[in-house]
Amino acid sequence: MRGVNGEQRVDRTANGLINGLLGVIIFSGSLPATRVAVLHFDPLFVTAARAAIAGVLGLCLLLAFKEKRPARADIVPLVIVAVGVVVGFPLLTALALRHVTSAHSIVFIGLLPLATAIFGVLRGGERPRPAFWLFSGLGSALVGGFALLQGLSASPIGDTLMLAAIIVCGLGYAEGAKLSRSLGGWQVISWALVLSLPLMLPLALILMPASFAAIGASAWFGLAYVSVFSMLIGFVFWYRGLAQGGIAAVGQLQLLQPFFGLALAATLLHEPVTWSMLAVTVAVISCVGGARKYAS
């Protein structure tokens, strides 16, 4: 029996890592896509529109599969998820990307695992071993040190907004992961989007540009990506992965996101990616293995 239970735990952890990695890959395109979108759209409109579009899609999914409504005790956690990942992170990053490049902002994503792990302890009841905090803290320190060396003084507004975005996103990730254990991954983000819909849909209509004549195809593509993939599909895999493999353990996969994001920023937006960016990214990625080993 112990062998069977052990195999089941291994399979669950492996599935969690796979789902988490798929979520990270999808999320890696979020900041480059947002950067493209805010070059033509107002950041407030991008935030409201992406939530409204994803909210309508989420509502359709819930109705199509006849999902039961969340329990009353789930409402407050769902509101926290909505504030963190539906409104807070998209809005703060969209505003930040008016001041910094997507390549610069992507480096801050390396702080997300630490924020997620902290909220996983506070909200999810997880207790990683001390060595986990050493590796997670080292990865985050590398990211923070890079930001300081690369121009924190050049754009204090952009970097402050990115730090605030990381905090609210970490809270939303941890809260959503805890809910996913009972509600399911795609149900959590769908209900959070639906709760936001009465606010975000009217706001999107109010903030809609008076004319779309000057809006380029790239901006529409960016808005479509963050609405469908970043706001909905990515969370289907991400929350499932966090619930299966543990918030602290799977959350460390976010350290890989800067690597994917920098590659996208360089290839799609032709933004400069320096050797120092790559060196920090490789060093941060090396922290994933150590943190993963001591996560439980």
C-alpha contacts under 8 A as a table, 3 or more apart, distances in Angstrom:
res1	aa1	res2	aa2	distance
1	M	4	V	5.09
1	M	5	N	6.13
2	R	5	N	5.07
2	R	6	G	5.94
3	G	6	G	4.99
3	G	7	E	6.15
4	V	7	E	5.12
4	V	8	Q	6.17
5	N	8	Q	5.02
5	N	9	R	6.21
6	G	9	R	5.11
6	G	10	V	6.24
7	E	10	V	5.02
7	E	11	D	6.07
8	Q	11	D	5.06
8	Q	12	R	6.02
9	R	12	R	5.03
9	R	13	T	6.05
10	V	13	T	5.09
10	V	14	A	6.05
11	D	14	A	5.06
11	D	15	N	6.06
12	R	15	N	5.11
12	R	16	G	6.03
12	R	244	Q	5.64
12	R	245	G	6.40
13	T	16	G	4.92
13	T	17	L	6.25
13	T	244	Q	6.01
13	T	245	G	4.32
13	T	246	G	7.82
14	A	17	L	5.15
14	A	18	I	6.28
14	A	245	G	7.23
15	N	18	I	5.07
15	N	19	N	6.09
15	N	241	G	6.95
15	N	244	Q	6.97
15	N	245	G	7.35
16	G	19	N	5.24
16	G	20	G	5.87
16	G	240	R	6.81
16	G	241	G	3.82
16	G	242	L	6.33
16	G	243	A	7.24
16	G	244	Q	4.67
16	G	245	G	4.35
16	G	246	G	7.72
16	G	250	V	6.87
17	L	20	G	4.97
17	L	21	L	5.96
17	L	241	G	6.05
17	L	245	G	6.36
17	L	250	V	5.87
17	L	253	L	7.96
18	I	21	L	5.17
18	I	22	L	6.33
18	I	241	G	7.14
19	N	22	L	5.18
19	N	23	G	6.30
19	N	237	F	4.85
19	N	238	W	6.13
19	N	240	R	6.58
19	N	241	G	4.71
20	G	23	G	5.06
20	G	24	V	6.22
20	G	237	F	6.05
20	G	238	W	4.79
20	G	239	Y	7.60
20	G	240	R	7.41
20	G	241	G	4.46
20	G	242	L	6.64
20	G	250	V	6.16
20	G	251	G	7.79
20	G	253	L	7.02
21	L	24	V	4.99
21	L	25	I	6.18
21	L	238	W	7.72
21	L	253	L	6.48
22	L	25	I	5.18
22	L	26	I	6.34
22	L	234	G	7.44
22	L	237	F	6.34
22	L	238	W	7.34
23	G	26	I	5.20
23	G	27	F	6.11
23	G	234	G	4.67
23	G	235	F	6.41
23	G	236	V	7.60
23	G	237	F	5.07
23	G	238	W	4.60
24	V	27	F	4.99
24	V	28	S	6.02
24	V	234	G	7.50
24	V	238	W	7.22
24	V	253	L	7.03
24	V	254	Q	6.19
24	V	256	L	7.54
24	V	257	Q	5.92
25	I	28	S	5.16
25	I	29	G	7.41
25	I	257	Q	6.85
25	I	260	F	6.89
26	I	29	G	6.03
26	I	30	S	7.51
26	I	229	F	6.60
26	I	230	S	6.55
26	I	234	G	5.49
27	F	30	S	5.21
27	F	229	F	7.70
27	F	230	S	5.55
27	F	234	G	6.27
27	F	257	Q	7.48
28	S	31	L	7.03
28	S	257	Q	5.41
28	S	258	P	7.17
28	S	260	F	5.74
28	S	261	G	4.76
28	S	264	L	7.93
29	G	32	P	5.61
29	G	33	A	5.94
29	G	230	S	7.74
29	G	260	F	7.93
29	G	261	G	6.12
29	G	264	L	6.87
30	S	33	A	5.18
30	S	34	T	5.95
30	S	225	Y	7.44
30	S	226	V	5.82
30	S	230	S	5.84
31	L	34	T	4.94
31	L	35	R	5.97
31	L	93	T	7.55
31	L	102	S	5.76
31	L	105	S	7.60
31	L	106	I	6.90
31	L	261	G	7.56
32	P	35	R	5.01
32	P	36	V	6.35
32	P	102	S	5.47
32	P	103	A	7.86
32	P	222	G	7.94
32	P	261	G	7.28
32	P	264	L	7.01
32	P	265	A	5.84
32	P	269	L	7.39
33	A	36	V	5.19
33	A	37	A	6.24
33	A	221	F	7.61
33	A	222	G	4.25
33	A	223	L	7.06
33	A	225	Y	6.67
33	A	226	V	6.62
34	T	37	A	4.96
34	T	38	V	6.12
34	T	46	V	7.99
34	T	94	A	6.36
34	T	97	L	7.74
34	T	222	G	5.92
34	T	223	L	6.99
34	T	226	V	6.84
35	R	38	V	5.48
35	R	39	L	6.53
35	R	94	A	7.24
35	R	97	L	5.89
35	R	98	R	7.86
35	R	101	T	7.45
35	R	102	S	6.14
35	R	222	G	7.84
36	V	39	L	5.50
36	V	40	H	7.57
36	V	218	S	6.55
36	V	219	A	5.45
36	V	222	G	5.78
37	A	40	H	5.91
37	A	41	F	5.84
37	A	46	V	7.19
37	A	218	S	7.29
37	A	219	A	4.22
37	A	220	W	6.84
37	A	221	F	7.75
37	A	222	G	5.01
37	A	223	L	5.68
38	V	41	F	4.71
38	V	42	D	5.82
38	V	43	P	5.59
38	V	46	V	7.08
38	V	94	A	6.77
38	V	97	L	7.61
38	V	98	R	7.28
38	V	219	A	7.43
39	L	42	D	7.96
39	L	98	R	7.97
39	L	219	A	7.26
40	H	214	A	7.93
40	H	215	I	5.97
40	H	216	G	7.48
40	H	219	A	6.27
41	F	45	F	6.68
41	F	46	V	6.48
41	F	209	P	7.61
41	F	215	I	7.73
41	F	219	A	7.43
42	D	45	F	5.25
42	D	46	V	6.34
43	P	46	V	5.04
43	P	47	T	6.19
43	P	91	L	6.83
43	P	94	A	5.20
43	P	95	L	5.90
44	L	47	T	5.16
44	L	48	A	6.22
44	L	91	L	6.63
44	L	94	A	7.80
44	L	207	L	7.28
45	F	48	A	5.15
45	F	49	A	5.74
45	F	203	L	7.71
45	F	204	A	5.67
45	F	207	L	5.32
45	F	208	M	6.32
46	V	49	A	5.16
46	V	50	R	5.94
46	V	94	A	7.61
46	V	223	L	6.78
47	T	50	R	5.59
47	T	51	A	6.40
47	T	87	V	6.78
47	T	90	P	5.68
47	T	91	L	5.31
47	T	94	A	7.33
48	A	51	A	5.33
48	A	52	A	6.02
48	A	87	V	7.79
48	A	200	M	4.96
48	A	201	L	6.78
48	A	203	L	6.11
48	A	204	A	4.87
49	A	52	A	5.00
49	A	53	I	6.00
49	A	200	M	7.14
49	A	201	L	7.06
49	A	204	A	5.02
49	A	223	L	7.99
49	A	227	S	7.52
50	R	53	I	5.30
50	R	54	A	6.07
50	R	223	L	6.67
50	R	224	A	7.62
50	R	226	V	6.29
50	R	227	S	4.11
50	R	228	V	7.72
50	R	231	M	7.05
51	A	54	A	5.21
51	A	55	G	5.74
51	A	86	V	6.16
51	A	87	V	7.46
51	A	193	L	6.60
51	A	196	S	7.48
51	A	197	L	7.25
51	A	200	M	6.35
51	A	201	L	7.76
51	A	227	S	6.55
51	A	231	M	6.97
52	A	55	G	4.90
52	A	56	V	6.25
52	A	193	L	7.74
52	A	196	S	7.89
52	A	197	L	5.77
52	A	200	M	5.46
52	A	201	L	4.85
52	A	204	A	7.09
53	I	56	V	5.36
53	I	57	L	6.44
53	I	227	S	6.03
53	I	228	V	7.50
54	A	57	L	5.03
54	A	58	G	5.96
54	A	193	L	6.83
54	A	227	S	5.45
54	A	228	V	5.89
54	A	231	M	6.18
54	A	232	L	6.08
55	G	58	G	4.96
55	G	59	L	6.06
55	G	190	S	6.81
55	G	193	L	4.57
55	G	194	V	5.18
55	G	196	S	7.38
55	G	197	L	5.76
56	V	59	L	5.11
56	V	60	C	6.28
56	V	194	V	7.38
56	V	197	L	7.60
57	L	60	C	5.12
57	L	61	L	6.34
58	G	61	L	5.08
58	G	62	L	6.26
58	G	189	I	7.78
58	G	190	S	4.47
58	G	191	W	7.27
58	G	193	L	6.73
58	G	194	V	6.81
58	G	232	L	7.46
59	L	62	L	5.13
59	L	63	L	6.16
59	L	190	S	6.65
59	L	191	W	7.67
59	L	194	V	6.14
60	C	63	L	5.18
60	C	64	A	5.92
61	L	64	A	5.05
61	L	65	F	6.17
61	L	190	S	7.76
62	L	65	F	5.44
62	L	66	K	5.81
62	L	67	E	5.30
62	L	187	Q	7.32
62	L	190	S	7.21
63	L	66	K	4.85
63	L	67	E	6.61
70	P	73	A	7.99
70	P	74	D	5.92
70	P	75	I	6.98
70	P	183	L	7.63
71	A	74	D	5.29
71	A	75	I	7.01
72	R	75	I	5.53
73	A	76	V	6.80
73	A	77	P	7.85
74	D	77	P	5.48
74	D	78	L	6.12
74	D	179	L	7.58
75	I	78	L	5.08
75	I	79	V	6.19
76	V	79	V	5.01
76	V	80	I	6.33
77	P	80	I	4.99
77	P	81	V	6.31
77	P	175	E	6.31
77	P	176	G	7.56
77	P	179	L	7.53
78	L	81	V	4.97
78	L	82	A	6.15
78	L	175	E	7.86
78	L	176	G	7.34
78	L	188	V	7.19
78	L	191	W	7.15
78	L	192	A	5.33
78	L	195	L	7.98
79	V	82	A	4.93
79	V	83	V	6.08
79	V	192	A	6.50
79	V	195	L	7.30
80	I	83	V	5.11
80	I	84	G	6.02
80	I	171	L	7.71
80	I	172	G	6.22
80	I	175	E	7.11
81	V	84	G	5.11
81	V	85	V	5.90
81	V	86	V	7.17
81	V	171	L	7.52
81	V	172	G	4.34
81	V	173	Y	7.18
81	V	175	E	6.22
81	V	176	G	5.88
81	V	189	I	7.74
81	V	192	A	6.30
82	A	85	V	5.65
82	A	86	V	4.73
82	A	87	V	6.29
82	A	172	G	7.31
82	A	189	I	8.00
82	A	192	A	4.97
82	A	193	L	6.55
82	A	195	L	7.46
82	A	196	S	6.57
83	V	86	V	6.00
83	V	87	V	5.21
83	V	88	G	5.48
83	V	168	V	7.68
83	V	172	G	7.40
84	G	87	V	6.22
84	G	88	G	4.88
84	G	89	F	6.04
84	G	168	V	4.69
84	G	169	C	5.01
84	G	170	G	7.71
84	G	171	L	6.39
84	G	172	G	4.51
84	G	173	Y	7.87
85	V	88	G	5.87
85	V	89	F	5.27
85	V	90	P	6.90
85	V	168	V	7.28
85	V	169	C	5.45
85	V	172	G	5.58
85	V	173	Y	7.47
86	V	89	F	6.90
86	V	90	P	6.64
86	V	192	A	7.50
86	V	193	L	6.69
86	V	196	S	7.62
86	V	231	M	7.13
87	V	90	P	5.76
87	V	91	L	5.91
88	G	91	L	5.40
88	G	92	L	6.00
88	G	165	A	6.51
88	G	168	V	6.33
88	G	169	C	7.29
89	F	92	L	5.32
89	F	93	T	5.97
89	F	165	A	4.69
89	F	166	I	7.13
89	F	168	V	6.46
89	F	169	C	5.64
90	P	93	T	5.38
90	P	94	A	5.95
90	P	165	A	7.84
91	L	94	A	5.15
91	L	95	L	6.21
92	L	95	L	5.21
92	L	96	A	6.06
92	L	161	L	5.57
92	L	162	M	6.60
92	L	164	A	7.19
92	L	165	A	5.43
93	T	96	A	4.84
93	T	97	L	6.02
93	T	161	L	6.76
93	T	162	M	5.95
93	T	165	A	6.33
94	A	97	L	5.26
94	A	98	R	6.92
95	L	98	R	5.51
95	L	99	H	7.53
95	L	158	G	7.49
95	L	161	L	7.26
96	A	99	H	5.49
96	A	100	V	6.33
96	A	105	S	7.87
96	A	157	I	7.14
96	A	158	G	4.29
96	A	159	D	7.02
96	A	161	L	5.48
96	A	162	M	6.15
97	L	100	V	5.04
97	L	101	T	6.05
97	L	102	S	6.52
97	L	105	S	7.38
97	L	158	G	6.87
98	R	101	T	7.93
98	R	158	G	7.51
99	H	155	S	6.52
99	H	157	I	7.19
99	H	158	G	5.12
100	V	104	H	6.33
100	V	105	S	6.60
100	V	155	S	6.99
100	V	158	G	5.86
100	V	159	D	7.85
101	T	104	H	5.27
101	T	105	S	6.31
101	T	271	E	7.71
102	S	105	S	4.99
102	S	106	I	5.88
102	S	265	A	6.59
103	A	106	I	5.26
103	A	107	V	6.93
103	A	261	G	7.29
103	A	262	L	5.59
103	A	265	A	5.85
103	A	266	A	7.86
103	A	271	E	6.86
103	A	272	P	7.63
103	A	273	V	6.94
104	H	107	V	5.73
104	H	108	F	7.60
104	H	147	A	7.76
105	S	108	F	5.54
105	S	109	I	7.35
105	S	159	D	7.59
105	S	162	M	6.83
106	I	109	I	5.36
106	I	110	G	7.74
106	I	257	Q	7.82
106	I	258	P	5.32
106	I	261	G	6.28
106	I	262	L	6.90
107	V	110	G	5.85
107	V	143	V	6.12
107	V	146	F	7.96
107	V	147	A	7.42
107	V	258	P	5.60
107	V	277	M	7.87
107	V	281	T	7.83
108	F	111	L	5.64
108	F	112	L	7.61
108	F	143	V	6.29
108	F	144	G	7.20
108	F	147	A	7.56
108	F	162	M	6.83
108	F	163	L	7.24
108	F	166	I	7.63
108	F	258	P	7.99
109	I	112	L	5.32
109	I	166	I	7.07
109	I	254	Q	7.13
109	I	255	L	7.20
109	I	257	Q	6.90
109	I	258	P	6.27
110	G	113	P	6.71
110	G	139	G	7.01
110	G	140	S	5.94
110	G	143	V	5.90
110	G	254	Q	6.59
110	G	255	L	4.91
110	G	256	L	7.79
110	G	257	Q	7.37
110	G	258	P	6.53
110	G	284	V	7.45
111	L	114	L	5.67
111	L	115	A	6.49
111	L	139	G	7.65
111	L	140	S	4.89
111	L	143	V	6.76
111	L	144	G	7.64
111	L	166	I	6.90
111	L	255	L	7.76
112	L	115	A	5.06
112	L	116	T	5.92
112	L	166	I	5.71
112	L	167	I	7.63
112	L	169	C	7.57
112	L	170	G	6.01
112	L	251	G	7.91
112	L	254	Q	6.55
112	L	255	L	7.64
113	P	116	T	5.04
113	P	117	A	5.95
113	P	136	S	7.11
113	P	170	G	7.54
113	P	248	A	7.45
113	P	251	G	5.14
113	P	252	Q	4.97
113	P	253	L	7.48
113	P	254	Q	5.81
113	P	255	L	6.65
114	L	117	A	5.08
114	L	118	I	6.12
114	L	136	S	5.86
114	L	137	G	6.72
114	L	140	S	6.73
114	L	252	Q	7.82
115	A	118	I	5.20
115	A	119	F	6.31
115	A	166	I	7.05
115	A	167	I	6.09
115	A	170	G	4.92
115	A	171	L	7.36
116	T	119	F	5.25
116	T	120	G	5.89
116	T	169	C	7.81
116	T	170	G	4.14
116	T	171	L	6.37
116	T	173	Y	6.40
116	T	174	A	5.78
116	T	247	I	7.15
116	T	248	A	6.96
116	T	251	G	6.43
117	A	120	G	4.75
117	A	121	V	6.30
117	A	170	G	7.81
117	A	174	A	7.63
117	A	247	I	6.47
117	A	248	A	4.66
117	A	251	G	6.86
118	I	121	V	5.27
118	I	122	L	6.33
119	F	122	L	4.80
119	F	123	R	5.54
119	F	124	G	7.14
119	F	170	G	6.65
119	F	171	L	5.65
119	F	174	A	5.79
119	F	175	E	7.89
120	G	123	R	5.35
120	G	124	G	4.58
120	G	125	G	6.47
120	G	126	E	5.92
120	G	174	A	5.13
120	G	175	E	7.74
120	G	247	I	5.86
120	G	248	A	6.48
121	V	124	G	5.52
121	V	125	G	4.96
121	V	126	E	4.72
121	V	127	R	6.11
122	L	125	G	6.23
122	L	126	E	7.90
123	R	174	A	6.93
123	R	175	E	6.67
123	R	178	K	7.89
124	G	174	A	6.72
124	G	175	E	7.23
124	G	178	K	5.85
124	G	247	I	7.83
126	E	247	I	7.67
126	E	248	A	7.46
126	E	296	S	8.00
127	R	295	A	7.96
127	R	296	S	6.80
128	P	132	F	6.13
128	P	133	W	7.64
128	P	248	A	7.11
128	P	294	Y	6.61
128	P	295	A	4.68
128	P	296	S	4.89
129	R	132	F	5.50
129	R	133	W	7.37
129	R	294	Y	5.64
129	R	295	A	6.17
129	R	296	S	6.32
130	P	133	W	5.51
130	P	134	L	6.75
130	P	294	Y	7.74
131	A	134	L	4.96
131	A	135	F	6.50
131	A	291	A	7.26
131	A	294	Y	5.99
132	F	135	F	5.42
132	F	136	S	6.04
132	F	290	G	7.07
132	F	291	A	4.60
132	F	292	R	7.30
132	F	293	K	7.59
132	F	294	Y	4.88
132	F	295	A	5.51
133	W	136	S	4.98
133	W	137	G	5.56
133	W	291	A	7.29
134	L	137	G	5.23
134	L	138	L	6.04
134	L	291	A	7.75
135	F	138	L	5.04
135	F	139	G	6.24
135	F	287	C	5.44
135	F	288	V	7.50
135	F	290	G	5.94
135	F	291	A	5.11
136	S	139	G	5.24
136	S	140	S	6.26
136	S	252	Q	7.57
136	S	287	C	6.74
136	S	288	V	7.62
136	S	291	A	5.83
137	G	140	S	5.06
137	G	141	A	5.94
138	L	141	A	5.00
138	L	142	L	6.21
138	L	284	V	7.86
138	L	287	C	7.26
139	G	142	L	5.23
139	G	143	V	6.50
139	G	255	L	7.66
139	G	283	A	7.51
139	G	284	V	4.77
139	G	285	I	7.73
139	G	287	C	5.76
140	S	143	V	5.10
140	S	144	G	6.14
140	S	284	V	7.69
141	A	144	G	5.01
141	A	145	G	5.85
142	L	145	G	5.15
142	L	146	F	6.11
142	L	280	V	6.52
142	L	283	A	7.74
142	L	284	V	6.70
143	V	146	F	5.17
143	V	147	A	6.37
143	V	280	V	7.04
143	V	284	V	7.48
144	G	147	A	5.14
144	G	148	L	6.34
145	G	148	L	5.09
145	G	149	L	6.22
146	F	149	L	5.14
146	F	150	Q	5.93
146	F	277	M	7.80
146	F	280	V	7.19
147	A	150	Q	5.18
147	A	151	G	6.36
147	A	152	L	5.86
148	L	151	G	5.90
148	L	152	L	4.90
148	L	153	S	7.70
149	L	152	L	7.08
151	G	154	A	4.88
151	G	155	S	6.80
152	L	155	S	5.72
152	L	156	P	5.66
152	L	159	D	6.51
153	S	156	P	5.56
155	S	158	G	5.42
155	S	159	D	6.35
156	P	159	D	5.25
156	P	160	T	5.90
157	I	160	T	5.22
157	I	161	L	6.14
158	G	161	L	5.23
158	G	162	M	6.27
159	D	162	M	5.01
159	D	163	L	6.23
160	T	163	L	5.15
160	T	164	A	6.28
161	L	164	A	5.15
161	L	165	A	6.13
162	M	165	A	4.93
162	M	166	I	6.26
163	L	166	I	5.14
163	L	167	I	6.49
164	A	167	I	5.24
164	A	168	V	6.47
165	A	168	V	5.46
165	A	169	C	5.98
166	I	169	C	5.11
166	I	170	G	6.02
167	I	170	G	5.28
167	I	171	L	6.47
168	V	171	L	5.18
168	V	172	G	6.24
169	C	172	G	4.97
169	C	173	Y	6.05
170	G	173	Y	5.12
170	G	174	A	6.23
171	L	174	A	5.32
171	L	175	E	6.08
172	G	175	E	5.21
172	G	176	G	5.90
173	Y	176	G	5.20
173	Y	177	A	6.05
173	Y	239	Y	7.45
174	A	177	A	5.13
174	A	178	K	6.33
174	A	247	I	6.48
175	E	178	K	5.28
175	E	179	L	6.38
176	G	179	L	5.08
176	G	180	S	6.03
176	G	185	G	7.95
176	G	188	V	6.44
176	G	189	I	7.53
176	G	239	Y	6.49
177	A	180	S	5.01
177	A	181	R	6.90
177	A	185	G	7.62
177	A	239	Y	5.16
177	A	240	R	7.37
177	A	242	L	5.47
177	A	243	A	5.25
177	A	247	I	6.75
178	K	181	R	5.80
178	K	182	S	7.88
178	K	243	A	6.69
179	L	182	S	5.71
179	L	183	L	5.94
179	L	184	G	7.38
179	L	188	V	6.74
180	S	183	L	4.99
180	S	184	G	4.32
180	S	185	G	4.85
180	S	187	Q	7.72
180	S	188	V	6.16
180	S	239	Y	6.28
180	S	240	R	6.64
180	S	243	A	5.99
181	R	184	G	6.05
181	R	185	G	7.85
181	R	243	A	5.62
183	L	187	Q	6.10
183	L	188	V	6.26
184	G	187	Q	5.35
184	G	188	V	6.27
184	G	240	R	6.98
185	G	188	V	5.48
185	G	189	I	6.94
185	G	235	F	7.10
185	G	236	V	5.22
185	G	237	F	7.12
185	G	238	W	7.56
185	G	239	Y	4.83
185	G	240	R	4.72
185	G	243	A	7.94
186	W	189	I	5.53
186	W	190	S	6.01
186	W	232	L	7.71
186	W	233	I	7.92
186	W	235	F	6.70
186	W	236	V	4.38
186	W	237	F	7.82
186	W	239	Y	7.51
186	W	240	R	7.79
187	Q	190	S	5.01
187	Q	191	W	5.98
188	V	191	W	5.37
188	V	192	A	6.17
189	I	192	A	5.00
189	I	193	L	6.06
189	I	232	L	6.77
189	I	235	F	6.57
189	I	236	V	7.43
190	S	193	L	5.12
190	S	194	V	6.15
190	S	232	L	7.35
191	W	194	V	4.94
191	W	195	L	6.11
192	A	195	L	5.18
192	A	196	S	6.41
193	L	196	S	5.05
193	L	197	L	6.11
194	V	197	L	4.97
194	V	198	P	7.73
195	L	198	P	6.99
196	S	199	L	5.65
196	S	200	M	5.95
197	L	200	M	5.04
197	L	201	L	5.50
198	P	201	L	6.02
198	P	202	P	6.92
199	L	202	P	6.02
199	L	203	L	6.27
200	M	203	L	4.97
200	M	204	A	5.97
201	L	204	A	5.14
201	L	205	L	6.42
202	P	205	L	5.11
202	P	206	I	6.16
203	L	206	I	5.05
203	L	207	L	6.05
204	A	207	L	5.18
204	A	208	M	5.86
205	L	208	M	5.18
209	P	212	F	6.52
211	S	214	A	7.37
212	F	215	I	5.24
215	I	219	A	6.59
215	I	220	W	7.47
216	G	219	A	5.52
216	G	220	W	6.76
217	A	220	W	5.13
217	A	221	F	6.19
218	S	221	F	5.01
218	S	222	G	6.14
219	A	222	G	5.03
219	A	223	L	6.21
220	W	223	L	5.11
220	W	224	A	6.07
221	F	224	A	5.04
221	F	225	Y	6.09
222	G	225	Y	5.18
222	G	226	V	6.32
223	L	226	V	5.42
223	L	227	S	6.04
224	A	227	S	5.14
224	A	228	V	6.05
224	A	229	F	7.97
225	Y	228	V	5.51
225	Y	229	F	5.37
225	Y	230	S	6.49
226	V	229	F	5.68
226	V	230	S	4.48
226	V	231	M	5.87
227	S	230	S	6.12
227	S	231	M	5.21
227	S	232	L	7.14
228	V	231	M	5.77
228	V	232	L	5.56
228	V	233	I	6.36
229	F	232	L	5.52
229	F	233	I	4.72
229	F	234	G	5.49
230	S	233	I	6.59
230	S	234	G	5.42
230	S	235	F	7.38
231	M	234	G	6.74
231	M	235	F	6.89
232	L	235	F	5.45
232	L	236	V	6.59
233	I	236	V	5.20
233	I	237	F	7.07
234	G	237	F	5.64
234	G	238	W	6.10
235	F	238	W	4.67
235	F	239	Y	5.63
235	F	240	R	7.93
236	V	239	Y	5.98
236	V	240	R	6.35
237	F	240	R	5.27
237	F	241	G	6.02
238	W	241	G	5.09
238	W	242	L	6.22
239	Y	242	L	5.07
239	Y	243	A	6.11
240	R	243	A	5.20
240	R	244	Q	6.13
241	G	244	Q	5.15
241	G	245	G	5.87
241	G	246	G	7.65
241	G	250	V	6.71
242	L	245	G	5.47
242	L	246	G	5.07
242	L	247	I	4.83
242	L	249	A	7.98
242	L	250	V	5.65
242	L	251	G	6.86
243	A	246	G	5.64
243	A	247	I	6.79
245	G	249	A	6.52
245	G	250	V	5.82
246	G	249	A	5.41
246	G	250	V	5.90
246	G	251	G	7.76
247	I	250	V	5.68
247	I	251	G	5.43
248	A	251	G	5.11
248	A	252	Q	6.58
248	A	295	A	5.95
249	A	252	Q	5.71
249	A	253	L	7.83
249	A	291	A	7.21
249	A	292	R	5.12
249	A	295	A	5.07
249	A	296	S	7.36
250	V	253	L	5.63
250	V	292	R	7.56
251	G	254	Q	5.85
252	Q	255	L	5.71
252	Q	288	V	5.73
252	Q	291	A	6.91
252	Q	292	R	6.76
253	L	256	L	5.55
253	L	257	Q	7.35
253	L	288	V	6.69
254	Q	257	Q	5.11
254	Q	258	P	7.85
255	L	258	P	6.59
255	L	284	V	6.41
255	L	285	I	5.81
255	L	288	V	6.63
256	L	259	F	5.48
256	L	260	F	6.78
256	L	281	T	7.93
256	L	284	V	7.95
256	L	285	I	5.83
256	L	288	V	8.00
257	Q	260	F	5.27
257	Q	261	G	5.93
258	P	261	G	4.88
258	P	262	L	5.82
258	P	281	T	6.63
259	F	262	L	5.37
259	F	263	A	6.40
259	F	278	L	7.66
259	F	281	T	5.99
259	F	282	V	7.76
260	F	263	A	5.24
260	F	264	L	6.40
261	G	264	L	5.08
261	G	265	A	6.08
262	L	265	A	4.97
262	L	266	A	6.10
262	L	273	V	6.85
263	A	266	A	5.24
263	A	267	T	6.14
264	L	267	T	5.19
264	L	268	L	5.58
264	L	269	L	7.36
265	A	268	L	5.63
265	A	269	L	5.10
265	A	270	H	6.33
265	A	271	E	5.74
266	A	269	L	5.79
266	A	270	H	4.55
266	A	271	E	4.95
266	A	272	P	6.29
266	A	273	V	6.29
267	T	270	H	5.50
267	T	271	E	7.86
273	V	277	M	6.30
273	V	278	L	7.36
274	T	277	M	5.20
274	T	278	L	6.58
275	W	278	L	5.06
275	W	279	A	6.02
276	S	279	A	4.96
276	S	280	V	6.08
277	M	280	V	5.35
277	M	281	T	6.09
278	L	281	T	4.99
278	L	282	V	6.14
279	A	282	V	5.24
279	A	283	A	6.20
280	V	283	A	5.06
280	V	284	V	6.02
281	T	284	V	5.07
281	T	285	I	6.12
282	V	285	I	5.08
282	V	286	S	6.34
283	A	286	S	5.20
283	A	287	C	6.87
284	V	287	C	5.28
284	V	288	V	7.16
285	I	288	V	5.37
285	I	289	G	7.78
286	S	289	G	6.15
286	S	290	G	7.46
287	C	290	G	5.38
287	C	291	A	6.12
288	V	291	A	5.22
288	V	292	R	5.88
289	G	292	R	5.11
289	G	293	K	6.17
290	G	293	K	5.19
290	G	294	Y	6.65
291	A	294	Y	5.47
291	A	295	A	5.93
292	R	295	A	5.18
293	K	296	S	7.76
